[in-house]
Amino acid sequence: MIWLYSILTVFVFLLLLIIFTKLSIIVNYYHHNDNDDLNIEFRVWFGLIKYKIKVPLIKIDDDSPSLVVKHHSHMGEAPDGKPDKKVEQITKQKVVKNVEKAKDLLQKVIGMHIIIRKFFRKISIKKFEWQTYVGVGDAAHTAIAAGALWTLKASIIGILSHYLKLTVIPKVTITPHFQVAVIQTRLSCIFQFRIGHAILAGLKLIKFWKGEKSRVSDKSNFLNDKTKYV
């Protein structure tokens, strides 16, 4: 029995250790003209265990004002290349059914939003530094661009402080270059939260989805029974 209590004690200790362990996410992004570099690092136990990833970024096409994106989606067209045209009759039953679907979707979004928002409030921003150098080759246009960037950065910081816990004063700078065309930005930030909070949020989401599926199943059975007895 002693070895059983020993194993149980070790298991509880490891479980509590994981729950109360803080996970730090370090994000470093650098952009200069057409060069991008994004690095994300995950750390626990003051860097004793860490994992780094380098995220590939979308590049700007040199031959046209567009973005180069690789994807595996396809357009919904007929095999012969012509659009697939359909004629559909709108009835009262279809309208009611679509309204019910919209209500269910809205309830799901609201329920998930509450769970995710509560988890976001547990995330602390331990570092936020954002430096930008901008210039378009014209003094007036550069001043306008700098003002627009200040507005954009202020909006992003406002959103982050609303949903997350901002524990430091953000260091934000914009340096205009009035004579040369340049765009350079460097973003460095650290997010931190307890793994237990993430586990709890995941369990709540699983419970929420199971409840939604059970509710939809009960509603479907009720409608089927009602149809039989009408």
ABEGO torsion letter per residue (X at the ends): XAAAAAAAAAAAAAAAAAAABBBBBBBBBBBBEABBBBBBBBBBGGGABBBBBBBBBBBBBAABBBBBBBBABBBBBBAAGBBBBBBBBBBAAAAAAAAAAAAAAAAAAAAAAAAAAAAAAABBBABBBBBBBBBAGBAAAAAAAAAAAAAAAAAAAAAAAAABBBABBBBBBBBBBAABBBBBBBBBBBBBBBAAAAAAAAAAAAAAAAAAAAAAAAAAAAAAAAAAAX
